Each structure stands twice: as C-alpha cells, then as structure tokens.
Amino acid sequence: MKKLETMKKKSRKRKNGGNFKTKLMTQNIEKLNTVLTYVKDTFVGKNDVVDLLGICLLARENAFLYGPPGTAKSAIVRTLAKTLKDGKNFEYLLTRFTEPNEIFGPFDIRKLKEGELLTNTEGMMPEASMVFLDEIFNANSAILNSLLMALNEKIFKRGKETKNLPALMFVGASNVLPEDEALNALFDRFLIRINVDYVHPDLLQQVLLAGRKLENNIETETPEILSNEIRELQNLCKTIDLKPIYEVYLNTIINLRNTGIAISDRRAVKLQNLIAASALICGRNEAILSDLWVLKHIWDTEEQIEILEGIINRTIEKDDNPKSHPQALQNKTPNPEEVMKDVKILVEKWNSETLSFEEQNVIKDKLRYLQTRCDWIRNPEQKQYIQQEIESLWQKILQTV
C-alpha cells in the first residue's frame, strides 16, 4: 500500500509540474508576443525583422541586420531592448580604430597596481543583456578574437580572465557584406541574416505618421518582460520536440549544400534552435513543417536570398497547420516584369555558357523559385506567358540531361 501511495504522489507531482510548466510557458510567450507586437506597431512594415529578432532572442542566437542607412536597424533593436525591464543595453558603432577597452572595458587601475590584470566591465558589453554592434565588419584584429568567443560561446576571455556573459542576444548590423576573408568567421557567428530595406510605397504614409509620433516622443505604454522570463523561455526552447520534422530538415540541409549554399556542421546544429523557437513562440511543444521558414534567412550572399526562399517555400507550403508562425506563409506578390526579366537571364545563361554541375543546379533552383513565384502573379495573361517561357527552358534543360 505504501509503495502504491508513493507512486500516486509522484504521478500527481509530475502532473502538477507539467501544468506549471505549461502555464509558465503560456504566460511568458504572451508577454514576449506583446513586446514584439509593440515593436511592430512602432516600426511599420518591419514585421519580418521584428519576428526574426524574436526568434533569435528565444533561441539565444545572434542576428545580423543588413541594409542601407536609414532603415531603422538600430532603432528597432533599441526599442526591443527598452522593453527588457531589468536588462542593460550595450550599443556601439565600430570603426577601424575601435580598441578593446571601448567594448569590453578598461583594465582596473586599482588591481593593476596590485599586479593583477583585471577588466573593469561596468557599463560595458560583458555586463549587457542586449548587445548591438553597428558596422560590425569594421572590427579589427585587436578585438576580433575576444569578439568571436563572446558571440559563439557567450564567454569573455582576456588574458587569464574568463567570464560567462549574461547576453540574451547579440545583434550586428552593416550596410555591406564582408569582403575580407578574415571576417568570414565573424559573419558565420550570426546565424540569422535579416535583409532590412526601405518599406513598400503603399506603407509609406503609415511610416511617416508613426515616425512623427516617435520623434515627438508621444508617450505610449511600453510593455515589459524580465530577463529571467526570457531565460526561462530559452530553457524551454531546448525541450521542443523536433522529431516530426527531423527527416525533412536533414534532407533540406543536404539539398542546400548541393545547391552551393555552405552550411557548416556547427550551423546545421544551431539552426535547430531557431526551428524550436518558431514552435515555442506559437505556443507549441513540437515543431511542424512550416517552422522551417527560418531557413530562408541563412544566406551568405544577396544572390542566395531568392534561391533559399524558393527552396524553403516549396517545402513549407505543404503544411496547413493553423498554428503555423505568421511569417511562414508570407509570400510577397511578385512583379511580373521582374519575374520575366529573371527568366530571360536564366535562359541566356543556360544557352551561352559552359556550366559546371553546381552552376546547373543553381539555375534549376532559381527556375523552380521563379515557377513558385509565378503562381502568385494576379494577371492571368502575364502568368500564362511567363509559365510558357519557364516550361520552354525546362524542356531545354531536360534535353541537355
């Protein structure tokens, strides 16, 4: 009898623990979604940027913002950081001459007199909950190694000094992509790459009104979330079941590598965190096919953006789960003239060049992407004409094979 009673108690404890975990998850997710909605309302037309930053925050992975000046990159991060009630924000514009002291803090003079090399990190990056580094590719060799470790392992190391960083997320930004090979390792540390462009003309009026409100400091209630609530969600993110999508994910990574998109083993492992974060922010404890939408944002070059979008859209469009992430089904209405122009470029490439096997695969993937985009063209005559051109190129490709 005693044994039976003990088993019942354990069962009740597990059940209550499970209920508490579900309640905690729901409350904190609601808080985070309220915060993200506030940032979206503040910056019209930047929903995709804000949603991706939310995913990175949940997964405790780094995000890179790429776009021209004046697209609100730093303002978005600053506003998101402001909602972190008990957190410290560190923001810095890097130049070629930035010294380690400006990022990590100066040596402690008092300790230096005693013969110890310790850093005074007060108010600097090693104490920040949210870190934003603008013009990240201006990082010089003097700070690069420490920065790489901070980004990858969330550890600050300087001489004999080692410190775990409390950073919930690092965000880097630039209006150029790295050309120097020495910076490739730095770029690789940013798992998600977010293309931040000027808003669509249709939204410009809303942008002007929202911007005027922001500049005039018209007070609105700012929702808040605590650092430990974010950390609880980050821990929950690790418990999300990825088995339902594991096989598709594996095949997708292999397919992307065959297309010429370099995905290191380290990145392939870490990308699972983003898929789990997409599931968690939708209130699910297991991943579904549409959670693979995050893979559209792992490009290395601008040319890869459309290729990734085409490949991933074809995978996730098979999923009609009502609890899909809103960004999973955001297909932008294409410009028929632009699509036709891209088809003609592919036709010329296929006809006039001696192509390697990899280059042929890239053309096929781009063509598949254009085929998918063509389905979204509203004008039936334009749609039919472009589809015929695409089909004609497919026939040529099949004859070559």
C-alpha positions in Angstrom: 0.0 0.0 0.0 2.8 2.4 0.9 4.5 1.7 -2.4 1.3 2.4 -4.3 0.7 5.7 -2.4 4.2 6.8 -3.1 3.7 6.1 -6.9 0.4 8.1 -6.8 2.2 11.1 -5.1 5.0 11.0 -7.8 2.4 10.9 -10.5 0.5 13.9 -9.1 3.8 15.7 -8.7 4.7 15.1 -12.4 1.2 16.2 -13.5 1.4 19.4 -11.4 4.9 20.1 -12.6 3.7 19.6 -16.2 0.8 22.0 -15.6 3.1 24.6 -14.1 5.5 24.3 -17.0 2.6 24.8 -19.5 1.2 27.8 -17.6 4.7 29.4 -17.3 5.3 28.9 -21.0 1.9 30.4 -21.9 2.3 33.5 -19.7 5.9 34.2 -20.8 5.1 33.7 -24.5 2.1 36.0 -24.2 4.5 38.6 -22.7 7.1 38.2 -25.4 4.4 38.4 -28.2 3.0 41.6 -26.6 6.5 43.1 -26.7 7.1 42.1 -30.3 3.6 43.5 -31.3 4.5 46.8 -29.7 7.8 47.0 -31.7 6.0 46.1 -34.9 3.4 48.8 -34.3 6.2 51.3 -33.7 8.0 50.4 -36.9 5.5 49.9 -39.7 6.5 47.5 -42.4 9.2 45.8 -40.3 7.2 42.8 -39.1 9.6 40.2 -40.6 12.6 42.0 -39.0 10.9 42.1 -35.5 9.7 38.5 -35.8 13.2 37.2 -36.7 14.7 39.1 -33.8 12.1 37.5 -31.5 13.1 34.1 -32.8 16.8 34.8 -32.2 16.0 36.1 -28.7 14.2 32.8 -27.8 16.9 30.6 -29.3 19.7 32.8 -27.8 21.3 33.0 -31.2 22.8 36.0 -32.9 21.2 38.1 -35.7 22.7 40.2 -38.4 20.8 43.2 -39.9 21.8 44.1 -43.5 20.5 47.1 -45.3 21.1 50.7 -46.3 21.3 53.6 -43.8 18.0 55.0 -42.6 16.1 51.7 -42.5 15.7 51.8 -38.6 18.1 48.9 -37.9 19.5 50.4 -34.7 16.1 52.0 -33.6 14.4 48.6 -33.8 17.0 46.9 -31.6 17.0 49.9 -29.2 13.2 49.7 -28.8 13.2 46.0 -28.3 16.0 46.4 -25.6 13.9 49.1 -23.9 11.1 46.5 -23.2 13.6 44.5 -21.2 12.6 45.9 -17.7 15.7 44.8 -15.7 18.2 44.4 -18.5 21.2 46.5 -19.6 21.6 47.5 -23.2 25.1 48.0 -24.8 25.3 49.7 -28.2 28.4 50.7 -30.1 29.4 51.9 -33.5 32.6 50.1 -34.5 35.3 51.8 -36.5 38.7 50.5 -37.8 40.3 52.2 -34.8 38.0 50.8 -32.1 40.0 49.5 -29.2 39.1 46.5 -26.9 38.7 48.9 -24.0 35.8 50.6 -25.7 33.9 47.3 -26.0 35.0 45.2 -23.0 36.1 48.0 -20.6 39.5 49.3 -19.4 41.9 47.5 -17.1 41.1 48.1 -13.4 43.8 50.6 -12.3 43.5 49.6 -8.6 44.0 45.9 -9.4 46.8 46.8 -11.8 48.8 48.4 -9.0 48.5 45.1 -7.1 49.9 43.2 -10.1 46.6 41.8 -11.4 45.3 42.3 -14.9 41.5 42.5 -14.4 39.0 44.4 -16.6 36.5 46.9 -15.2 33.4 45.8 -17.1 30.9 48.2 -15.5 28.5 49.5 -18.2 30.3 47.6 -20.9 29.5 44.7 -23.2 30.3 41.9 -20.7 27.5 43.0 -18.4 24.8 43.7 -21.0 21.6 41.7 -21.6 21.2 43.0 -25.1 24.2 43.9 -27.3 24.0 45.8 -30.6 27.2 46.3 -32.6 26.8 48.6 -35.6 29.1 48.4 -38.6 30.3 45.1 -37.2 32.7 44.4 -40.1 34.9 47.3 -39.0 36.1 45.0 -36.2 39.9 45.0 -36.2 42.2 42.1 -35.3 42.7 43.6 -31.8 39.2 42.8 -30.7 38.3 40.1 -33.2 39.3 37.0 -31.2 37.6 38.2 -28.0 34.5 39.1 -30.0 34.4 35.7 -31.8 34.4 33.8 -28.4 31.8 36.2 -27.0 29.5 35.6 -30.0 29.9 31.9 -30.2 30.3 30.7 -26.6 28.9 33.7 -24.7 32.2 33.9 -22.8 34.5 36.9 -22.3 38.2 35.9 -22.2 41.0 38.4 -21.7 44.4 37.0 -20.6 43.7 34.8 -17.5 40.3 36.4 -17.0 37.2 34.3 -18.1 33.7 35.4 -17.6 30.3 34.0 -18.7 28.3 36.7 -20.4 24.6 37.3 -19.4 23.8 38.4 -23.0 20.4 37.2 -24.2 21.2 38.0 -27.8 23.9 39.8 -29.9 22.8 41.8 -32.9 25.2 43.0 -35.5 24.5 45.4 -38.4 26.1 46.7 -41.6 25.2 48.2 -45.0 27.8 46.0 -46.7 28.7 42.3 -46.6 32.2 41.2 -45.7 34.7 41.0 -48.5 37.8 40.3 -46.4 38.2 36.5 -45.8 39.4 37.3 -42.2 35.9 38.5 -41.4 34.1 35.3 -42.6 34.5 33.7 -39.2 32.8 36.7 -37.7 29.9 36.6 -40.2 29.5 32.9 -39.6 28.7 33.7 -35.9 25.5 35.4 -36.9 23.1 32.5 -37.5 20.3 34.6 -39.0 20.8 37.3 -41.7 17.9 39.8 -41.9 17.6 41.9 -45.0 16.3 45.3 -43.9 15.1 47.5 -46.8 13.0 50.6 -47.3 9.3 50.0 -46.8 6.9 49.4 -49.6 5.4 52.6 -51.1 2.0 51.5 -50.0 3.1 51.7 -46.4 5.0 55.0 -46.6 2.1 57.1 -45.2 1.8 54.9 -42.1 5.6 55.1 -41.7 5.6 58.9 -41.8 2.8 59.1 -39.2 4.5 56.5 -36.9 7.9 58.2 -37.3 6.4 61.6 -36.4 4.9 60.1 -33.3 8.2 58.6 -32.4 10.2 61.8 -32.9 7.8 63.9 -30.9 8.2 61.4 -28.0 4.4 60.9 -27.7 4.2 58.6 -24.7 2.6 55.2 -25.2 2.6 52.4 -22.6 5.6 50.2 -23.1 5.1 46.5 -22.4 7.8 44.9 -20.4 9.4 41.5 -19.9 12.0 40.4 -17.4 15.4 38.9 -18.2 14.7 35.7 -16.2 11.4 35.3 -18.1 13.4 35.3 -21.4 15.9 32.8 -19.9 13.0 30.5 -18.8 11.7 30.6 -22.4 15.3 29.9 -23.7 15.5 26.8 -21.5 12.0 25.7 -22.6 13.2 26.1 -26.2 15.7 23.3 -25.6 12.8 20.9 -24.7 10.9 21.3 -28.0 10.4 18.0 -29.9 12.0 18.2 -33.3 11.3 14.6 -34.3 8.3 15.4 -36.5 10.5 17.5 -38.9 13.9 15.9 -38.4 14.0 13.9 -41.7 12.7 16.8 -43.8 15.3 19.1 -42.1 18.1 16.7 -42.8 17.2 16.4 -46.4 16.8 20.2 -46.7 20.3 20.8 -45.4 21.7 18.3 -47.8 19.8 19.9 -50.7 21.0 23.4 -49.8 24.6 22.2 -49.6 24.2 20.6 -53.1 22.9 23.9 -54.4 26.1 25.6 -53.3 24.9 27.2 -50.1 27.6 26.5 -47.5 26.2 25.3 -44.2 28.8 24.1 -41.7 28.0 21.3 -39.3 28.1 23.8 -36.5 25.5 26.0 -38.2 23.3 22.9 -39.1 23.2 22.0 -35.3 22.5 25.6 -34.2 19.7 26.1 -36.8 17.7 23.5 -34.9 17.4 26.1 -32.1 15.7 28.5 -34.4 13.2 25.9 -35.6 12.4 25.1 -31.9 12.0 28.8 -31.2 9.5 29.2 -34.0 7.4 26.3 -32.5 7.7 27.8 -29.0 6.6 31.3 -29.9 3.5 29.8 -31.4 2.7 28.0 -28.2 3.6 24.5 -29.4 5.9 21.9 -27.7 6.8 20.2 -31.0 8.0 21.5 -34.4 5.9 21.3 -37.6 7.0 21.6 -41.2 6.3 25.3 -41.5 8.8 26.1 -38.8 11.5 25.5 -41.4 10.6 29.1 -42.7 13.5 30.4 -40.6 15.9 28.7 -43.1 15.0 31.4 -45.6 17.3 33.7 -43.7 20.6 31.9 -43.6 22.1 33.3 -46.8 25.7 34.4 -47.3 25.2 36.5 -50.4 22.3 38.5 -51.8 22.1 36.1 -54.7 21.2 33.3 -52.3 18.2 35.1 -50.8 15.8 34.2 -53.7 17.2 30.7 -54.0 16.6 30.0 -50.4 13.1 31.5 -50.5 12.2 29.2 -53.4 13.5 26.0 -51.9 12.0 26.6 -48.4 8.7 27.9 -49.7 8.2 24.7 -51.7 8.8 22.7 -48.5 6.6 24.6 -46.1 3.7 25.2 -48.5 2.7 21.6 -47.9 1.9 22.5 -44.2 -1.6 23.9 -43.5 -1.4 23.7 -39.7 -3.5 26.6 -38.2 -0.8 27.1 -35.6 1.9 28.0 -38.1 4.1 31.0 -37.5 2.7 34.0 -39.4 6.0 34.6 -41.2 5.8 31.0 -42.6 3.2 32.0 -45.1 4.4 35.5 -46.1 4.8 35.2 -49.8 5.4 38.6 -51.4 3.3 39.3 -54.5 5.8 39.3 -57.4 6.3 41.9 -60.1 5.6 40.1 -63.4 8.2 42.2 -65.3 10.8 41.4 -62.7 10.0 37.6 -62.9 10.1 37.7 -66.7 13.4 39.5 -66.6 14.9 36.9 -64.3 13.6 34.0 -66.5 15.3 35.6 -69.6 18.6 35.9 -67.6 18.4 32.2 -66.8 17.7 31.3 -70.5 20.7 33.3 -71.6 23.0 31.7 -69.0 21.8 28.2 -70.0 22.3 28.9 -73.7 25.6 30.8 -73.8 27.8 29.4 -71.0 29.7 26.2 -70.3 28.2 25.4 -66.9 29.6 23.3 -64.2 27.3 20.8 -62.4 27.0 23.1 -59.4 26.1 26.1 -61.7 23.5 24.0 -63.5 21.9 23.1 -60.1 21.8 26.8 -59.2 20.0 27.7 -62.4 17.5 24.8 -61.8 16.8 26.0 -58.2 16.4 29.6 -59.4 14.0 28.4 -62.1 12.0 26.4 -59.5 11.8 29.5 -57.3 10.5 31.6 -60.3 8.0 28.9 -61.0 6.7 29.2 -57.4 6.6 33.0 -57.6 4.7 32.8 -60.9 1.8 31.1 -59.1 1.3 34.3 -57.1 1.0 36.6 -60.2 -2.5 38.0 -60.3 -2.8 38.9 -64.0 -3.8 35.6 -65.7 -2.4 36.6 -69.2 1.0 37.6 -67.7 1.0 34.5 -65.6 0.4 32.2 -68.5 3.0 33.8 -70.7 5.7 33.6 -68.1 4.8 30.0 -67.3 5.2 29.1 -71.0 8.7 30.6 -71.0 9.6 28.7 -67.9 8.3 25.5 -69.3 10.3 26.1 -72.5 13.5 26.4 -70.5 12.7 23.2 -68.6 12.4 21.4 -71.9 15.9 22.6 -72.9 17.3 21.6 -69.5 15.7 18.1 -69.8 17.2 17.7 -73.4 20.6 18.5 -72.1 20.4 15.9 -69.3 
